[in-house]
Amino acid sequence: MWLYLSVLLLSGLTSAKHQNPDVPDVYSFHVKSDIRFRFATTEITSLVVNNKTYSRKATFNVILPEEAFISNFSMVIDGKEYPGHIQQMNQTDHETDEEDKKFNSREQLPRGSTKFSATIKLGALKQVLFKVRYQELLKRKLGFYEHILYINPCRPINDMSIEVYITESNKINILQVPPLRSVNPSVPVQDSANNSDVEIVRPSKKLAKITYRPPRKNEVVDGIFVVKYSVAQKEKYTGEILSSNGYFVHYFIPEKLKPMKKDILFLLDTSSSMIGRKTDQLRSAMKLILNDLTGGERFNVLDFSHKLVFWRPKMTLWSEKNKNDCLKWINQRPIGGSTDINRAVVEGAKMMKTVDNTTADGRARVILFLTDGSATFGESSRNVILNNLHKENLTKTPIFSLSFGADADMKLLQRISLQNSGEVKRIYESNDSALQLKKFYDQISSTLMTDMKVKYIPKEVDNGSITNSEFNQYFNGTETIVAGKLSDSYVKPTSWNLVARTSTGMIKRSKKFKTIRLDKSKKKFGFLTDNEVENIPENLWAYLNIKQTIDKLTITTNEKEKGKLSKQLLDLSLKYNVVTPMTSMSIAKPEEEEEQRNEDQNTAPDPSVPENLKSKPPKTRASQIIPLAASFGDPHFLVRIKDLRLPICFDLPGKDKQLQSLLYDPVRRINITAKIVEGKGRFKPDRPLRTYIGQIYITSPHMTATVTPHKITFNNHIFTWDNETGVTSSSSTLGINGRGKYMEFGISKGQKLLIRRNLESKMAPNEGYLDFFVISGKGFSKEASGIIGRCLSMKGKLLQTHRNAIGRTKATLTLTLSDEHVTKLVTATLKYRQGWMYTTVPCWMVDSKELTFHLGTA
């Protein structure tokens, strides 16, 4: 079956249900993060065990940062790993009312997080190991990078650990790990103390490893694990370059500059919904913020509900007197009425146009817009509001929106800020709401540069691939990151150009890069492989491209542009295997084995249009679970035929100790033969005993192998099913998964066989039996023969379908042997048979007597 998974890249989900006490136990919960130059890869694994004698639902919930993208999910059941597959999401309209309801959901998720959830039916006495991996770029705020891990298993766990590896280009001069924060967003954040249960190891100045284990086993750990660190900076304009495999990442932190004076306008919602604690905290926050302004800076306040009132008719220079007058005015403003967002933002933009341009040079403009609701008065259309604002904000003043509480129109605020070079921030209702407001203001309070443009030498980089390289403002304590592709003839760019405005006026700089080296010692630190480390520049480039494409999609109202951006986002998501608003994740998992062997499974539900097969999985998914050819059970055959959408299947019982030629290729000198053995059961009392594959013999120019249910002989070496093994001999390979279930042969490039061992079946021989699958069969010649070999060059055609008197779907097919140009007309019935992962697949069931021309039997 197919298990569908999705990640809502939103700030909330639907309300969580009460926890079911009859759930499997969580035996382990491990979190590992590998942070390389601000780019964090996090992997979470959890072992869930059902120790009951009946099936139960196993749910895997992971809370992750809003900025993260899931890149991998898998489940390990019975020693077999089932990976998730990224595919296009059916729902492409992200502007629907239903989407908005999800976006504005009230579920009490931790601040700045989203949620990933997967549920499966776990069989009796079974266990499943869930694995999820996600990536995010850590943003620098107030000089610190903050890595957040949400730990919320919701039950006691005996084996739990967190490991965080940090690799940076310069000295990690401050490293802090505070106690676990509460997952309840209404609880204030306290980061002043250190976590006493954490071990920190510093192998060098640029490396750090943080390990956390709960002090007591089997206790419920529920909190937010935070790692904060800062990296030493040296020169004012020096940029660092990280390059590998044709991609580069440019890190730039222009510190030691004098902050620019600013012109700041506050748009404050005073509608009815702000009555009470919200207004008190807003007034407290404004007192803290206005106390931070200094002489030479200009400010003003717009009080809006359904009416708009400015504190002053124009921007006013800050002074102690003006500050106190403004605070007194704010404290006396009445609270009530509806919310006119359109006029508030439009009149705010008009106010910024009144700033005298002759005194604006070397200054920065900012609008801070706070509301707790949606547009309930005047213009309410989001698109119209955005268009009106676009026409008026000719000064390109960045607008930073603050969403106060759970009822604000977060979607509108997000579009307002993205369209106007700002960002949106949710302020949670709690005792520290005023501090949340002040902390966000601190992040944008000190502008070092405006109208910033970064350029590279055209012959060194592919300028068409560059991520955003123009920035409205650069704030102190943040970081600029640009990524792109290199020109074919260059390993890394050598220099770059910067144009920007600072407090002293326009600057133009041409600088050499400082190179970040991916040396061997850094590769060995952490859990990423060498190849994953080498791919960081490309993955970071993809991450930035995906983020910026999502932002453009959020803003645009042009349907043609929206279609182009959607395709671009989909292509990036599929290429880099990440879950985004355009994609979802699906995963195939095994059904209960006994159900699959039930004889009733051989009859499929009848679709009305068989060839379209409405009840079958989409083609892209079916190809993952239908082998090229297979022989399984007692014994059933399934083979894929060229030009037929569905494979054909047939039964060919043998006799005890009979040898059946599965595939013989005289050109490639490959011979695969099966020895048949009798089982213990019969289909019916008057039928012969069932037969199965007891041994498989494989020979090729580079290998000889004999496989039985109890041992494997490969090139005269004996192996067991229970020991994980990987062997390469010439161009042939042997792989044994070590869990007693699967083994794989690679005969040569493009030819892959899989053999599955079955020891538990009431009808089978006591010693068990084997199933045989051809997973990949490229390179076999047209002269191949044998039950399966003859199919490799066969062509088929579906002529017609109809329903018989009892409602089953019948078909007429032609099967052609291309080497002999012999065509046979056969009838078939739509049935379901096994794929190689215990999944059922549709096939055309053919009577083996009609295949005598193919099998070479009389």
RAKAZI-V956576 format. One record per residue. N is the residue number from 1. OMEGA is omega in whole degrees, 0 to 359 (none if undefined). NEAR is the number of other C-alpha atoms within 8 Angstrom. Layout:
((N;OMEGA;NEAR) (N;OMEGA;NEAR))
//
This chain:
((1;178;8) (2;177;7) (3;183;9) (4;181;8) (5;175;10) (6;177;9) (7;177;10) (8;181;9) (9;184;8) (10;182;9) (11;179;11) (12;177;15) (13;178;13) (14;186;8) (15;180;7) (16;177;5) (17;176;4) (18;184;4) (19;179;4) (20;181;5) (21;182;4) (22;180;5) (23;178;9) (24;181;11) (25;173;8) (26;183;12) (27;181;11) (28;178;12) (29;185;14) (30;178;11) (31;176;11) (32;175;10) (33;177;11) (34;183;13) (35;179;12) (36;176;9) (37;176;7) (38;183;10) (39;188;12) (40;172;12) (41;182;11) (42;180;11) (43;179;11) (44;176;12) (45;181;12) (46;178;13) (47;181;12) (48;186;14) (49;174;12) (50;182;15) (51;177;9) (52;180;7) (53;176;6) (54;183;7) (55;176;10) (56;177;12) (57;176;10) (58;183;11) (59;180;8) (60;180;9) (61;177;9) (62;172;9) (63;183;11) (64;182;11) (65;178;10) (66;184;10) (67;186;6) (68;173;10) (69;176;10) (70;182;11) (71;180;12) (72;172;12) (73;178;11) (74;175;12) (75;175;11) (76;181;11) (77;181;11) (78;176;8) (79;180;9) (80;180;7) (81;180;8) (82;185;11) (83;175;10) (84;180;11) (85;178;8) (86;180;12) (87;181;9) (88;178;9) (89;179;9) (90;183;4) (91;182;5) (92;180;6) (93;183;5) (94;179;6) (95;184;6) (96;178;7) (97;180;6) (98;179;6) (99;179;9) (100;178;10) (101;178;8) (102;183;11) (103;182;12) (104;182;13) (105;184;12) (106;181;9) (107;184;9) (108;173;7) (109;176;10) (110;182;9) (111;175;7) (112;184;8) (113;171;12) (114;189;15) (115;176;12) (116;183;11) (117;176;11) (118;180;8) (119;176;8) (120;173;8) (121;184;8) (122;184;12) (123;180;10) (124;177;11) (125;179;10) (126;175;11) (127;179;11) (128;175;12) (129;177;11) (130;176;14) (131;174;12) (132;178;12) (133;176;12) (134;183;12) (135;177;12) (136;174;11) (137;180;11) (138;179;10) (139;177;9) (140;179;11) (141;180;9) (142;175;9) (143;183;9) (144;167;11) (145;182;12) (146;178;11) (147;187;8) (148;177;9) (149;181;9) (150;183;11) (151;187;10) (152;181;9) (153;172;10) (154;179;7) (155;179;8) (156;180;11) (157;181;13) (158;186;9) (159;181;10) (160;179;10) (161;174;11) (162;175;11) (163;178;11) (164;177;11) (165;179;13) (166;174;12) (167;181;12) (168;184;12) (169;178;7) (170;183;9) (171;172;9) (172;189;13) (173;175;9) (174;178;8) (175;183;9) (176;174;8) (177;182;11) (178;175;12) (179;180;11) (180;173;9) (181;176;10) (182;176;11) (183;178;11) (184;184;8) (185;180;12) (186;179;8) (187;181;9) (188;179;8) (189;177;7) (190;184;6) (191;187;7) (192;182;5) (193;177;7) (194;179;9) (195;184;9) (196;181;5) (197;183;8) (198;173;10) (199;180;7) (200;178;8) (201;181;7) (202;179;8) (203;176;6) (204;181;6) (205;184;10) (206;183;11) (207;175;12) (208;174;13) (209;180;11) (210;180;12) (211;179;11) (212;170;10) (213;179;9) (214;182;9) (215;180;5) (216;178;5) (217;177;9) (218;172;8) (219;180;9) (220;177;9) (221;185;11) (222;182;10) (223;181;11) (224;180;12) (225;187;13) (226;171;13) (227;179;11) (228;178;12) (229;176;12) (230;182;11) (231;182;11) (232;176;8) (233;186;7) (234;187;4) (235;187;7) (236;187;9) (237;184;9) (238;175;12) (239;177;12) (240;182;11) (241;175;14) (242;183;11) (243;179;12) (244;174;13) (245;174;8) (246;179;11) (247;177;13) (248;173;16) (249;181;14) (250;178;11) (251;184;11) (252;178;11) (253;182;12) (254;179;9) (255;179;10) (256;173;5) (257;178;7) (258;180;7) (259;178;10) (260;171;13) (261;185;11) (262;170;11) (263;187;12) (264;179;11) (265;179;14) (266;174;12) (267;189;15) (268;179;11) (269;177;12) (270;179;15) (271;187;14) (272;183;9) (273;180;8) (274;182;13) (275;175;11) (276;188;6) (277;180;7) (278;181;9) (279;178;10) (280;181;8) (281;176;10) (282;179;10) (283;177;11) (284;180;9) (285;180;12) (286;177;9) (287;178;9) (288;183;9) (289;182;10) (290;175;8) (291;180;8) (292;179;6) (293;182;8) (294;179;8) (295;181;7) (296;179;7) (297;182;11) (298;182;11) (299;174;12) (300;181;13) (301;173;11) (302;176;14) (303;182;13) (304;167;15) (305;168;13) (306;174;11) (307;179;6) (308;178;10) (309;173;7) (310;174;9) (311;177;10) (312;181;8) (313;178;5) (314;178;8) (315;189;14) (316;177;9) (317;179;10) (318;170;13) (319;179;8) (320;181;6) (321;180;6) (322;178;10) (323;181;11) (324;178;8) (325;181;8) (326;179;9) (327;178;11) (328;180;8) (329;179;9) (330;183;8) (331;183;7) (332;184;6) (333;179;7) (334;179;5) (335;179;9) (336;178;11) (337;180;9) (338;187;10) (339;179;14) (340;182;15) (341;183;10) (342;183;13) (343;181;9) (344;183;12) (345;180;11) (346;180;12) (347;176;8) (348;179;12) (349;178;13) (350;179;10) (351;181;10) (352;178;12) (353;181;9) (354;180;8) (355;182;10) (356;181;6) (357;181;6) (358;179;5) (359;184;6) (360;181;9) (361;182;7) (362;180;11) (363;180;11) (364;178;12) (365;179;10) (366;170;12) (367;177;13) (368;190;12) (369;182;12) (370;175;12) (371;178;12) (372;184;14) (373;179;10) (374;182;10) (375;182;12) (376;180;8) (377;180;10) (378;182;9) (379;182;10) (380;181;10) (381;180;6) (382;183;7) (383;180;7) (384;178;9) (385;180;11) (386;179;10) (387;178;8) (388;180;10) (389;180;12) (390;180;9) (391;185;7) (392;184;9) (393;182;12) (394;179;9) (395;181;6) (396;178;7) (397;178;13) (398;180;12) (399;178;14) (400;185;13) (401;178;16) (402;180;13) (403;186;16) (404;178;14) (405;189;10) (406;187;10) (407;181;9) (408;177;12) (409;186;12) (410;181;9) (411;179;8) (412;181;8) (413;178;12) (414;181;11) (415;178;11) (416;183;12) (417;181;15) (418;179;11) (419;186;9) (420;170;10) (421;178;12) (422;175;11) (423;181;10) (424;181;11) (425;176;9) (426;175;9) (427;184;11) (428;178;12) (429;178;10) (430;180;9) (431;183;8) (432;181;10) (433;179;11) (434;178;11) (435;175;8) (436;179;10) (437;182;11) (438;180;11) (439;178;8) (440;178;9) (441;180;9) (442;182;9) (443;182;12) (444;187;9) (445;186;7) (446;179;10) (447;178;15) (448;181;14) (449;172;13) (450;178;13) (451;186;11) (452;178;14) (453;178;10) (454;181;10) (455;181;8) (456;180;11) (457;187;9) (458;183;7) (459;182;6) (460;184;13) (461;173;13) (462;186;12) (463;178;9) (464;182;4) (465;187;7) (466;172;11) (467;184;10) (468;182;7) (469;175;9) (470;187;8) (471;182;11) (472;180;9) (473;172;11) (474;183;13) (475;178;12) (476;179;13) (477;179;11) (478;183;12) (479;175;10) (480;179;8) (481;178;8) (482;179;11) (483;180;14) (484;178;14) (485;178;12) (486;171;14) (487;186;10) (488;188;6) (489;183;5) (490;176;9) (491;178;9) (492;175;10) (493;184;13) (494;183;7) (495;183;10) (496;182;13) (497;180;11) (498;172;12) (499;182;12) (500;172;12) (501;177;13) (502;180;15) (503;180;12) (504;180;6) (505;182;8) (506;175;8) (507;172;9) (508;182;8) (509;172;7) (510;190;8) (511;172;10) (512;177;9) (513;166;12) (514;186;8) (515;172;7) (516;185;9) (517;175;5) (518;183;8) (519;188;6) (520;182;6) (521;179;6) (522;180;8) (523;184;12) (524;182;8) (525;183;8) (526;185;8) (527;178;6) (528;176;8) (529;178;7) (530;181;8) (531;179;6) (532;177;8) (533;180;10) (534;183;10) (535;181;10) (536;179;10) (537;180;15) (538;181;12) (539;178;9) (540;175;12) (541;179;14) (542;179;10) (543;180;10) (544;179;10) (545;180;9) (546;179;11) (547;184;8) (548;176;9) (549;176;11) (550;179;9) (551;179;9) (552;178;9) (553;180;10) (554;186;7) (555;194;10) (556;173;9) (557;181;6) (558;186;6) (559;179;7) (560;179;6) (561;179;8) (562;178;11) (563;179;8) (564;180;8) (565;179;11) (566;179;10) (567;179;8) (568;179;9) (569;180;12) (570;180;11) (571;179;8) (572;182;10) (573;181;14) (574;181;12) (575;184;6) (576;170;9) (577;178;10) (578;177;12) (579;179;15) (580;177;10) (581;180;8) (582;185;12) (583;173;14) (584;181;15) (585;175;12) (586;182;12) (587;178;13) (588;177;10) (589;183;10) (590;171;9) (591;174;9) (592;186;7) (593;183;8) (594;178;6) (595;181;8) (596;182;12) (597;178;7) (598;185;8) (599;180;5) (600;181;5) (601;182;11) (602;178;9) (603;185;8) (604;169;9) (605;187;4) (606;173;9) (607;180;9) (608;176;4) (609;190;7) (610;187;11) (611;174;5) (612;175;5) (613;183;8) (614;184;8) (615;181;5) (616;176;8) (617;176;7) (618;186;6) (619;183;6) (620;179;6) (621;182;8) (622;181;11) (623;179;8) (624;188;7) (625;178;11) (626;178;9) (627;175;15) (628;176;11) (629;182;12) (630;169;14) (631;186;11) (632;177;12) (633;196;9) (634;316;9) (635;175;13) (636;177;13) (637;176;12) (638;182;13) (639;176;13) (640;184;12) (641;179;13) (642;177;8) (643;172;7) (644;181;11) (645;179;5) (646;175;9) (647;170;12) (648;178;12) (649;180;13) (650;177;11) (651;179;9) (652;180;8) (653;178;9) (654;178;8) (655;181;9) (656;179;8) (657;176;7) (658;174;9) (659;177;8) (660;177;10) (661;178;11) (662;182;12) (663;175;15) (664;180;13) (665;183;14) (666;180;8) (667;180;8) (668;181;8) (669;179;10) (670;181;13) (671;179;12) (672;184;12) (673;178;12) (674;174;13) (675;185;12) (676;176;16) (677;179;13) (678;174;12) (679;183;12) (680;186;10) (681;180;9) (682;174;10) (683;178;8) (684;183;5) (685;183;5) (686;180;4) (687;176;7) (688;176;6) (689;176;10) (690;179;14) (691;185;15) (692;174;15) (693;181;16) (694;179;13) (695;175;13) (696;179;12) (697;181;12) (698;174;12) (699;175;12) (700;180;11) (701;185;6) (702;183;10) (703;167;12) (704;182;12) (705;172;12) (706;183;11) (707;172;10) (708;178;11) (709;185;13) (710;174;7) (711;182;10) (712;176;12) (713;183;12) (714;181;12) (715;176;7) (716;174;7) (717;184;6) (718;179;8) (719;177;9) (720;181;8) (721;189;16) (722;179;8) (723;179;11) (724;187;10) (725;171;9) (726;183;8) (727;174;7) (728;179;8) (729;188;8) (730;180;5) (731;181;10) (732;181;12) (733;173;13) (734;176;13) (735;178;11) (736;186;12) (737;173;15) (738;179;12) (739;175;11) (740;187;9) (741;188;11) (742;168;13) (743;186;12) (744;174;12) (745;168;11) (746;183;13) (747;173;13) (748;183;9) (749;176;7) (750;181;9) (751;185;13) (752;180;13) (753;176;13) (754;178;12) (755;182;11) (756;179;10) (757;178;12) (758;182;11) (759;187;9) (760;176;6) (761;184;7) (762;184;6) (763;189;9) (764;176;15) (765;180;10) (766;182;6) (767;180;7) (768;180;13) (769;185;15) (770;168;16) (771;186;13) (772;181;11) (773;168;13) (774;182;13) (775;179;11) (776;185;10) (777;179;10) (778;173;7) (779;176;6) (780;183;9) (781;179;8) (782;180;7) (783;182;8) (784;179;14) (785;185;11) (786;185;12) (787;179;12) (788;185;12) (789;181;12) (790;182;14) (791;188;11) (792;179;10) (793;182;10) (794;175;12) (795;179;12) (796;177;12) (797;177;9) (798;182;9) (799;181;8) (800;175;7) (801;176;9) (802;176;7) (803;178;9) (804;187;8) (805;181;5) (806;172;5) (807;179;7) (808;181;10) (809;179;13) (810;180;12) (811;171;14) (812;183;12) (813;166;13) (814;177;12) (815;186;12) (816;171;11) (817;189;13) (818;184;9) (819;181;7) (820;181;5) (821;178;7) (822;181;7) (823;179;8) (824;176;8) (825;182;8) (826;174;10) (827;184;9) (828;178;12) (829;180;11) (830;179;16) (831;175;11) (832;178;12) (833;184;12) (834;162;10) (835;185;11) (836;178;9) (837;181;8) (838;177;10) (839;178;13) (840;179;10) (841;179;12) (842;179;12) (843;175;13) (844;182;13) (845;182;11) (846;175;13) (847;183;9) (848;178;9) (849;179;5) (850;182;8) (851;183;9) (852;179;10) (853;181;8) (854;185;10) (855;180;9) (856;179;6) (857;182;6) (858;none;3))
//
